[in-house]
Amino acid sequence: MRVQHGGDVWSVSRLLGRSVYDVIDFSSNVNDFSPLVHQCEDCERSMFLYPDPDLDGYMDGISSYNIMEKENFVLVPGLTYAIYRFLSFVGRDKVVVGTPTFTEYRKAGVVGNKATYLPSANIVDDPSLVTRAGANVVFLVSPSNPTGDVIQDNELRGMLEYFLSHDIILFLDQAFVEFASRTMAVRDASLVNDFPNLFIGRSLSKLSGLPSLRLGYIITNGKNVRSLKDKIEPWAVDQHSLHLLSKINFASYENLPSLVAEVRERFIRDMGSLMFRVVGEPKANFVSFRLPDRIEPDKLFDTLAVRGLLLRSLWNYPEFGDKYIRIAIKREEKMRILLHEVRDILETG
């Protein structure tokens, strides 16, 4: 059951011979608290048309949510798309990647052997590590994947000031920031007005609760936005996604961080009573744990999968391994189901 990524219900379902719709997917960190509910006749009809090349009319919700002008945003067909192309967008290739990180940053198509990997915490404490590594681009993730740790405001500003003075670009992956803090989401976005070396990437697939909606956006200053738009191929975002974007009620996400935090903290306490040790200081809609020594990882994953519950093993993270798991925080009733099954596995051996 060890898949490369979270969310691979297809492989597991084929292996088990069960419907993908019968699986509760705790390996996928999408919004389970206020997912997008829509009636969208145009979504189907517009599939017979070329996508609208003028994207500004679809940006009202994003602009309002972030309290930023539309000129600061670039829509992209998924945040992973932007990650893979960012170096070509900015014309640089000397890279530092902060770890632990989203596994796609280690793929050859993104940075390959050009990258130096350093612990994110060390970079935050001492940004000069980047110059000593000879890099001119830094990739950091906040909240971190898979720990959910966040970079604080004073830390982020300190790094940006140092990077700006040394002509270093920061790509800050904030795919999960909306689950962590509304204040942080707005505050960090505003930094692009002071720091032209800052690019923030965010995911609408995660926020909408529709992972098949391959849609994300980059926040940066106006000059950078114009440069990015010139380099992105025409019709990169399909019309179906644009129509869905126009249906998102961003106001419904105002209380999302508090909803997530309440369930997350209760679940951490419950798992702690079972000797699952939390990793880091999680602030997003997922938590990573080290398994109790007496639990065999493969047995836990396989038993839960047979019962229709899918977790994310961290076996392919160099910093962790198969004794570590990541669990998405979903609505309370789903977390109770998972907790009941884990207790049953522990009790029955």
Beta strands, then each sheet from edge to edge (+ up, - down):
strand 1: 24-25
strand 2: 73-76
strand 3: 95-99
strand 4: 115-119
strand 5: 137-141
strand 6: 169-173
strand 7: 198-203
strand 8: 216-219
strand 9: 277-278
strand 10: 286-290
strand 11: 309-310
strand 12: 312-313
strand 13: 324-328
sheet 1: 1+ 11+
sheet 2: 2+ 8- 7+ 6+ 5+ 3+ 4+
sheet 3: 9+ 10- 13+ 12-
end
